[in-house]
Amino acid sequence: YGLAAEQGNADAQFNRAVLCSSGRGVQQDDHEAVRLYRLAAEQGNAQAQFNLAVRITHGKGIPQDNREAARYYRLAAEQGHAGAQFKFAVFCEQGRGGPQDD
């Protein structure tokens, strides 16, 4: 996936990020995983948006930031990603990443 990821293929970027996250077949690298998830997320990959939001929520490889996490949960949720829809709803209910929405 490395070459295709560097050439801008969003699916390859996502798949390479998964490998970097887990350390399967490559050295585990949270910062590289975040970089690749972000590249894929910015191209509209809903799963990358969700995975990036989870990392931002927990501060894994990137500083914790509820507002940025909510942004990526929302982007994935708008594409029908069920996990992101749930997490974004929880964020809204709790007022994380923006004003609380009852």
Chimera marker file (.cmm) of the C-alpha trace (Angstrom):
<marker_set name="trace">
<marker id="1" x="0.000" y="0.000" z="0.000" r="1" g="1" b="0" radius="0.5"/>
<marker id="2" x="2.955" y="2.325" z="0.518" r="1" g="1" b="0" radius="0.5"/>
<marker id="3" x="3.501" y="3.490" z="-3.050" r="1" g="1" b="0" radius="0.5"/>
<marker id="4" x="-0.188" y="3.890" z="-3.837" r="1" g="1" b="0" radius="0.5"/>
<marker id="5" x="-0.695" y="5.765" z="-0.548" r="1" g="1" b="0" radius="0.5"/>
<marker id="6" x="2.088" y="8.199" z="-1.395" r="1" g="1" b="0" radius="0.5"/>
<marker id="7" x="0.580" y="8.664" z="-4.855" r="1" g="1" b="0" radius="0.5"/>
<marker id="8" x="-2.648" y="9.876" z="-3.224" r="1" g="1" b="0" radius="0.5"/>
<marker id="9" x="-4.883" y="6.799" z="-3.333" r="1" g="1" b="0" radius="0.5"/>
<marker id="10" x="-7.322" y="7.249" z="-0.415" r="1" g="1" b="0" radius="0.5"/>
<marker id="11" x="-8.010" y="3.523" z="0.019" r="1" g="1" b="0" radius="0.5"/>
<marker id="12" x="-4.287" y="2.773" z="0.110" r="1" g="1" b="0" radius="0.5"/>
<marker id="13" x="-3.748" y="5.622" z="2.569" r="1" g="1" b="0" radius="0.5"/>
<marker id="14" x="-6.456" y="4.175" z="4.801" r="1" g="1" b="0" radius="0.5"/>
<marker id="15" x="-5.089" y="0.632" z="4.571" r="1" g="1" b="0" radius="0.5"/>
<marker id="16" x="-1.531" y="1.791" z="5.244" r="1" g="1" b="0" radius="0.5"/>
<marker id="17" x="-2.786" y="3.790" z="8.249" r="1" g="1" b="0" radius="0.5"/>
<marker id="18" x="-4.421" y="0.639" z="9.644" r="1" g="1" b="0" radius="0.5"/>
<marker id="19" x="-1.098" y="-1.185" z="9.311" r="1" g="1" b="0" radius="0.5"/>
<marker id="20" x="0.795" y="1.680" z="10.963" r="1" g="1" b="0" radius="0.5"/>
<marker id="21" x="-1.756" y="1.706" z="13.786" r="1" g="1" b="0" radius="0.5"/>
<marker id="22" x="-1.370" y="-1.984" z="14.501" r="1" g="1" b="0" radius="0.5"/>
<marker id="23" x="2.245" y="-2.549" z="13.519" r="1" g="1" b="0" radius="0.5"/>
<marker id="24" x="1.251" y="-5.460" z="11.260" r="1" g="1" b="0" radius="0.5"/>
<marker id="25" x="3.912" y="-5.794" z="8.568" r="1" g="1" b="0" radius="0.5"/>
<marker id="26" x="5.349" y="-2.353" z="9.309" r="1" g="1" b="0" radius="0.5"/>
<marker id="27" x="6.739" y="-0.582" z="12.337" r="1" g="1" b="0" radius="0.5"/>
<marker id="28" x="3.926" y="0.678" z="14.567" r="1" g="1" b="0" radius="0.5"/>
<marker id="29" x="3.777" y="4.476" z="14.241" r="1" g="1" b="0" radius="0.5"/>
<marker id="30" x="0.847" y="6.469" z="15.642" r="1" g="1" b="0" radius="0.5"/>
<marker id="31" x="1.963" y="9.739" z="14.041" r="1" g="1" b="0" radius="0.5"/>
<marker id="32" x="2.230" y="8.182" z="10.576" r="1" g="1" b="0" radius="0.5"/>
<marker id="33" x="-1.165" y="6.520" z="11.072" r="1" g="1" b="0" radius="0.5"/>
<marker id="34" x="-2.701" y="9.905" z="11.879" r="1" g="1" b="0" radius="0.5"/>
<marker id="35" x="-1.030" y="11.510" z="8.854" r="1" g="1" b="0" radius="0.5"/>
<marker id="36" x="-2.372" y="8.822" z="6.529" r="1" g="1" b="0" radius="0.5"/>
<marker id="37" x="-5.849" y="8.748" z="8.094" r="1" g="1" b="0" radius="0.5"/>
<marker id="38" x="-6.017" y="12.524" z="7.650" r="1" g="1" b="0" radius="0.5"/>
<marker id="39" x="-5.011" y="12.303" z="3.965" r="1" g="1" b="0" radius="0.5"/>
<marker id="40" x="-7.672" y="9.663" z="3.305" r="1" g="1" b="0" radius="0.5"/>
<marker id="41" x="-10.243" y="11.492" z="5.437" r="1" g="1" b="0" radius="0.5"/>
<marker id="42" x="-9.745" y="14.718" z="3.506" r="1" g="1" b="0" radius="0.5"/>
<marker id="43" x="-10.516" y="12.768" z="0.327" r="1" g="1" b="0" radius="0.5"/>
<marker id="44" x="-13.846" y="11.663" z="1.815" r="1" g="1" b="0" radius="0.5"/>
<marker id="45" x="-13.028" y="8.176" z="3.121" r="1" g="1" b="0" radius="0.5"/>
<marker id="46" x="-15.682" y="7.741" z="5.849" r="1" g="1" b="0" radius="0.5"/>
<marker id="47" x="-13.847" y="4.986" z="7.719" r="1" g="1" b="0" radius="0.5"/>
<marker id="48" x="-10.680" y="7.091" z="7.768" r="1" g="1" b="0" radius="0.5"/>
<marker id="49" x="-12.715" y="10.030" z="9.064" r="1" g="1" b="0" radius="0.5"/>
<marker id="50" x="-14.096" y="7.829" z="11.840" r="1" g="1" b="0" radius="0.5"/>
<marker id="51" x="-10.720" y="6.300" z="12.753" r="1" g="1" b="0" radius="0.5"/>
<marker id="52" x="-9.102" y="9.733" z="12.794" r="1" g="1" b="0" radius="0.5"/>
<marker id="53" x="-11.880" y="11.059" z="15.041" r="1" g="1" b="0" radius="0.5"/>
<marker id="54" x="-11.336" y="8.171" z="17.469" r="1" g="1" b="0" radius="0.5"/>
<marker id="55" x="-7.601" y="8.918" z="17.613" r="1" g="1" b="0" radius="0.5"/>
<marker id="56" x="-8.261" y="12.623" z="18.157" r="1" g="1" b="0" radius="0.5"/>
<marker id="57" x="-10.819" y="11.817" z="20.870" r="1" g="1" b="0" radius="0.5"/>
<marker id="58" x="-8.244" y="9.763" z="22.776" r="1" g="1" b="0" radius="0.5"/>
<marker id="59" x="-5.163" y="11.798" z="21.879" r="1" g="1" b="0" radius="0.5"/>
<marker id="60" x="-3.460" y="8.849" z="20.218" r="1" g="1" b="0" radius="0.5"/>
<marker id="61" x="-0.714" y="10.135" z="17.923" r="1" g="1" b="0" radius="0.5"/>
<marker id="62" x="-2.287" y="13.592" z="17.921" r="1" g="1" b="0" radius="0.5"/>
<marker id="63" x="-3.313" y="16.049" z="20.636" r="1" g="1" b="0" radius="0.5"/>
<marker id="64" x="-6.788" y="15.420" z="22.067" r="1" g="1" b="0" radius="0.5"/>
<marker id="65" x="-9.284" y="17.928" z="20.640" r="1" g="1" b="0" radius="0.5"/>
<marker id="66" x="-13.044" y="17.417" z="20.994" r="1" g="1" b="0" radius="0.5"/>
<marker id="67" x="-13.911" y="20.079" z="18.410" r="1" g="1" b="0" radius="0.5"/>
<marker id="68" x="-11.742" y="18.470" z="15.726" r="1" g="1" b="0" radius="0.5"/>
<marker id="69" x="-12.952" y="14.974" z="16.661" r="1" g="1" b="0" radius="0.5"/>
<marker id="70" x="-16.573" y="16.136" z="16.357" r="1" g="1" b="0" radius="0.5"/>
<marker id="71" x="-15.814" y="17.535" z="12.905" r="1" g="1" b="0" radius="0.5"/>
<marker id="72" x="-14.550" y="14.191" z="11.630" r="1" g="1" b="0" radius="0.5"/>
<marker id="73" x="-17.343" y="12.218" z="13.342" r="1" g="1" b="0" radius="0.5"/>
<marker id="74" x="-19.835" y="14.536" z="11.621" r="1" g="1" b="0" radius="0.5"/>
<marker id="75" x="-18.203" y="14.115" z="8.201" r="1" g="1" b="0" radius="0.5"/>
<marker id="76" x="-18.316" y="10.319" z="8.491" r="1" g="1" b="0" radius="0.5"/>
<marker id="77" x="-21.842" y="10.394" z="9.950" r="1" g="1" b="0" radius="0.5"/>
<marker id="78" x="-23.082" y="12.416" z="6.988" r="1" g="1" b="0" radius="0.5"/>
<marker id="79" x="-21.867" y="9.596" z="4.737" r="1" g="1" b="0" radius="0.5"/>
<marker id="80" x="-23.917" y="7.042" z="6.663" r="1" g="1" b="0" radius="0.5"/>
<marker id="81" x="-21.167" y="5.600" z="8.899" r="1" g="1" b="0" radius="0.5"/>
<marker id="82" x="-23.231" y="4.118" z="11.761" r="1" g="1" b="0" radius="0.5"/>
<marker id="83" x="-20.452" y="4.241" z="14.368" r="1" g="1" b="0" radius="0.5"/>
<marker id="84" x="-19.778" y="7.879" z="13.549" r="1" g="1" b="0" radius="0.5"/>
<marker id="85" x="-23.480" y="8.691" z="13.723" r="1" g="1" b="0" radius="0.5"/>
<marker id="86" x="-23.598" y="7.245" z="17.240" r="1" g="1" b="0" radius="0.5"/>
<marker id="87" x="-20.397" y="8.961" z="18.413" r="1" g="1" b="0" radius="0.5"/>
<marker id="88" x="-21.447" y="12.296" z="16.900" r="1" g="1" b="0" radius="0.5"/>
<marker id="89" x="-24.837" y="12.045" z="18.629" r="1" g="1" b="0" radius="0.5"/>
<marker id="90" x="-23.089" y="11.379" z="21.957" r="1" g="1" b="0" radius="0.5"/>
<marker id="91" x="-20.773" y="14.335" z="21.379" r="1" g="1" b="0" radius="0.5"/>
<marker id="92" x="-23.757" y="16.590" z="20.641" r="1" g="1" b="0" radius="0.5"/>
<marker id="93" x="-25.664" y="15.326" z="23.668" r="1" g="1" b="0" radius="0.5"/>
<marker id="94" x="-22.683" y="15.966" z="25.935" r="1" g="1" b="0" radius="0.5"/>
<marker id="95" x="-21.760" y="19.307" z="24.356" r="1" g="1" b="0" radius="0.5"/>
<marker id="96" x="-18.325" y="17.998" z="23.365" r="1" g="1" b="0" radius="0.5"/>
<marker id="97" x="-16.819" y="19.834" z="20.432" r="1" g="1" b="0" radius="0.5"/>
<marker id="98" x="-19.512" y="22.474" z="20.345" r="1" g="1" b="0" radius="0.5"/>
<marker id="99" x="-22.718" y="23.600" z="22.047" r="1" g="1" b="0" radius="0.5"/>
<marker id="100" x="-24.822" y="20.952" z="23.742" r="1" g="1" b="0" radius="0.5"/>
<marker id="101" x="-27.855" y="19.838" z="21.719" r="1" g="1" b="0" radius="0.5"/>
<marker id="102" x="-30.713" y="18.288" z="23.666" r="1" g="1" b="0" radius="0.5"/>
<link id1="1" id2="2" r="1" g="1" b="0" radius="0.2"/>
<link id1="2" id2="3" r="1" g="1" b="0" radius="0.2"/>
<link id1="3" id2="4" r="1" g="1" b="0" radius="0.2"/>
<link id1="4" id2="5" r="1" g="1" b="0" radius="0.2"/>
<link id1="5" id2="6" r="1" g="1" b="0" radius="0.2"/>
<link id1="6" id2="7" r="1" g="1" b="0" radius="0.2"/>
<link id1="7" id2="8" r="1" g="1" b="0" radius="0.2"/>
<link id1="8" id2="9" r="1" g="1" b="0" radius="0.2"/>
<link id1="9" id2="10" r="1" g="1" b="0" radius="0.2"/>
<link id1="10" id2="11" r="1" g="1" b="0" radius="0.2"/>
<link id1="11" id2="12" r="1" g="1" b="0" radius="0.2"/>
<link id1="12" id2="13" r="1" g="1" b="0" radius="0.2"/>
<link id1="13" id2="14" r="1" g="1" b="0" radius="0.2"/>
<link id1="14" id2="15" r="1" g="1" b="0" radius="0.2"/>
<link id1="15" id2="16" r="1" g="1" b="0" radius="0.2"/>
<link id1="16" id2="17" r="1" g="1" b="0" radius="0.2"/>
<link id1="17" id2="18" r="1" g="1" b="0" radius="0.2"/>
<link id1="18" id2="19" r="1" g="1" b="0" radius="0.2"/>
<link id1="19" id2="20" r="1" g="1" b="0" radius="0.2"/>
<link id1="20" id2="21" r="1" g="1" b="0" radius="0.2"/>
<link id1="21" id2="22" r="1" g="1" b="0" radius="0.2"/>
<link id1="22" id2="23" r="1" g="1" b="0" radius="0.2"/>
<link id1="23" id2="24" r="1" g="1" b="0" radius="0.2"/>
<link id1="24" id2="25" r="1" g="1" b="0" radius="0.2"/>
<link id1="25" id2="26" r="1" g="1" b="0" radius="0.2"/>
<link id1="26" id2="27" r="1" g="1" b="0" radius="0.2"/>
<link id1="27" id2="28" r="1" g="1" b="0" radius="0.2"/>
<link id1="28" id2="29" r="1" g="1" b="0" radius="0.2"/>
<link id1="29" id2="30" r="1" g="1" b="0" radius="0.2"/>
<link id1="30" id2="31" r="1" g="1" b="0" radius="0.2"/>
<link id1="31" id2="32" r="1" g="1" b="0" radius="0.2"/>
<link id1="32" id2="33" r="1" g="1" b="0" radius="0.2"/>
<link id1="33" id2="34" r="1" g="1" b="0" radius="0.2"/>
<link id1="34" id2="35" r="1" g="1" b="0" radius="0.2"/>
<link id1="35" id2="36" r="1" g="1" b="0" radius="0.2"/>
<link id1="36" id2="37" r="1" g="1" b="0" radius="0.2"/>
<link id1="37" id2="38" r="1" g="1" b="0" radius="0.2"/>
<link id1="38" id2="39" r="1" g="1" b="0" radius="0.2"/>
<link id1="39" id2="40" r="1" g="1" b="0" radius="0.2"/>
<link id1="40" id2="41" r="1" g="1" b="0" radius="0.2"/>
<link id1="41" id2="42" r="1" g="1" b="0" radius="0.2"/>
<link id1="42" id2="43" r="1" g="1" b="0" radius="0.2"/>
<link id1="43" id2="44" r="1" g="1" b="0" radius="0.2"/>
<link id1="44" id2="45" r="1" g="1" b="0" radius="0.2"/>
<link id1="45" id2="46" r="1" g="1" b="0" radius="0.2"/>
<link id1="46" id2="47" r="1" g="1" b="0" radius="0.2"/>
<link id1="47" id2="48" r="1" g="1" b="0" radius="0.2"/>
<link id1="48" id2="49" r="1" g="1" b="0" radius="0.2"/>
<link id1="49" id2="50" r="1" g="1" b="0" radius="0.2"/>
<link id1="50" id2="51" r="1" g="1" b="0" radius="0.2"/>
<link id1="51" id2="52" r="1" g="1" b="0" radius="0.2"/>
<link id1="52" id2="53" r="1" g="1" b="0" radius="0.2"/>
<link id1="53" id2="54" r="1" g="1" b="0" radius="0.2"/>
<link id1="54" id2="55" r="1" g="1" b="0" radius="0.2"/>
<link id1="55" id2="56" r="1" g="1" b="0" radius="0.2"/>
<link id1="56" id2="57" r="1" g="1" b="0" radius="0.2"/>
<link id1="57" id2="58" r="1" g="1" b="0" radius="0.2"/>
<link id1="58" id2="59" r="1" g="1" b="0" radius="0.2"/>
<link id1="59" id2="60" r="1" g="1" b="0" radius="0.2"/>
<link id1="60" id2="61" r="1" g="1" b="0" radius="0.2"/>
<link id1="61" id2="62" r="1" g="1" b="0" radius="0.2"/>
<link id1="62" id2="63" r="1" g="1" b="0" radius="0.2"/>
<link id1="63" id2="64" r="1" g="1" b="0" radius="0.2"/>
<link id1="64" id2="65" r="1" g="1" b="0" radius="0.2"/>
<link id1="65" id2="66" r="1" g="1" b="0" radius="0.2"/>
<link id1="66" id2="67" r="1" g="1" b="0" radius="0.2"/>
<link id1="67" id2="68" r="1" g="1" b="0" radius="0.2"/>
<link id1="68" id2="69" r="1" g="1" b="0" radius="0.2"/>
<link id1="69" id2="70" r="1" g="1" b="0" radius="0.2"/>
<link id1="70" id2="71" r="1" g="1" b="0" radius="0.2"/>
<link id1="71" id2="72" r="1" g="1" b="0" radius="0.2"/>
<link id1="72" id2="73" r="1" g="1" b="0" radius="0.2"/>
<link id1="73" id2="74" r="1" g="1" b="0" radius="0.2"/>
<link id1="74" id2="75" r="1" g="1" b="0" radius="0.2"/>
<link id1="75" id2="76" r="1" g="1" b="0" radius="0.2"/>
<link id1="76" id2="77" r="1" g="1" b="0" radius="0.2"/>
<link id1="77" id2="78" r="1" g="1" b="0" radius="0.2"/>
<link id1="78" id2="79" r="1" g="1" b="0" radius="0.2"/>
<link id1="79" id2="80" r="1" g="1" b="0" radius="0.2"/>
<link id1="80" id2="81" r="1" g="1" b="0" radius="0.2"/>
<link id1="81" id2="82" r="1" g="1" b="0" radius="0.2"/>
<link id1="82" id2="83" r="1" g="1" b="0" radius="0.2"/>
<link id1="83" id2="84" r="1" g="1" b="0" radius="0.2"/>
<link id1="84" id2="85" r="1" g="1" b="0" radius="0.2"/>
<link id1="85" id2="86" r="1" g="1" b="0" radius="0.2"/>
<link id1="86" id2="87" r="1" g="1" b="0" radius="0.2"/>
<link id1="87" id2="88" r="1" g="1" b="0" radius="0.2"/>
<link id1="88" id2="89" r="1" g="1" b="0" radius="0.2"/>
<link id1="89" id2="90" r="1" g="1" b="0" radius="0.2"/>
<link id1="90" id2="91" r="1" g="1" b="0" radius="0.2"/>
<link id1="91" id2="92" r="1" g="1" b="0" radius="0.2"/>
<link id1="92" id2="93" r="1" g="1" b="0" radius="0.2"/>
<link id1="93" id2="94" r="1" g="1" b="0" radius="0.2"/>
<link id1="94" id2="95" r="1" g="1" b="0" radius="0.2"/>
<link id1="95" id2="96" r="1" g="1" b="0" radius="0.2"/>
<link id1="96" id2="97" r="1" g="1" b="0" radius="0.2"/>
<link id1="97" id2="98" r="1" g="1" b="0" radius="0.2"/>
<link id1="98" id2="99" r="1" g="1" b="0" radius="0.2"/>
<link id1="99" id2="100" r="1" g="1" b="0" radius="0.2"/>
<link id1="100" id2="101" r="1" g="1" b="0" radius="0.2"/>
<link id1="101" id2="102" r="1" g="1" b="0" radius="0.2"/>
</marker_set>
